[in-house]
Amino acid sequence: MKLIYVKRSTKTEIRYTKKMGQLKSRVTYIKKYALGFPIKIVHKYRETYYGKVKDCEDIVLSK
């Protein structure tokens, strides 16, 4: 078993944008683990309908 490793996981979330309203998208999280416990989220991004990859920082989670 490794002491420190990085793992990628994807889940579906509902995001909200001012222009488009509610948007259901697949969000990928890259997390750093130590001894099997998550330490921090290194990066999170989402893929658009057209295949572009966008950072999740520009999207508001609530209305």
Backbone hydrogen bonds, N-H to C=O, Kabsch-Sander energy under -0.5 kcal/mol:
donor,donor_aa,acceptor,acceptor_aa,energy
5,Y,33,Y,-2.0
7,K,31,K,-2.5
9,S,29,Y,-2.4
11,K,27,V,-2.3
13,E,25,S,-2.8
15,R,13,E,-0.6
15,R,23,L,-3.8
16,Y,60,V,-1.3
17,T,21,G,-2.4
21,G,17,T,-2.0
23,L,15,R,-3.3
25,S,13,E,-2.5
25,S,23,L,-0.7
27,V,11,K,-3.1
27,V,25,S,-0.6
28,T,45,Y,-3.1
29,Y,9,S,-3.2
29,Y,27,V,-0.5
30,I,43,H,-2.8
31,K,7,K,-2.7
31,K,29,Y,-0.6
32,K,40,K,-2.5
33,Y,5,Y,-3.2
34,A,37,F,-2.5
35,L,3,L,-2.6
37,F,34,A,-1.7
39,I,32,K,-3.4
40,K,32,K,-1.0
42,V,30,I,-2.4
42,V,40,K,-0.7
43,H,30,I,-1.4
45,Y,28,T,-2.1
46,R,54,K,-2.8
47,E,26,R,-1.1
48,T,52,K,-2.9
51,G,48,T,-1.3
54,K,46,R,-3.0
54,K,52,K,-0.5
56,C,44,K,-1.4
58,D,55,D,-0.7
59,I,56,C,-1.0
60,V,16,Y,-0.8
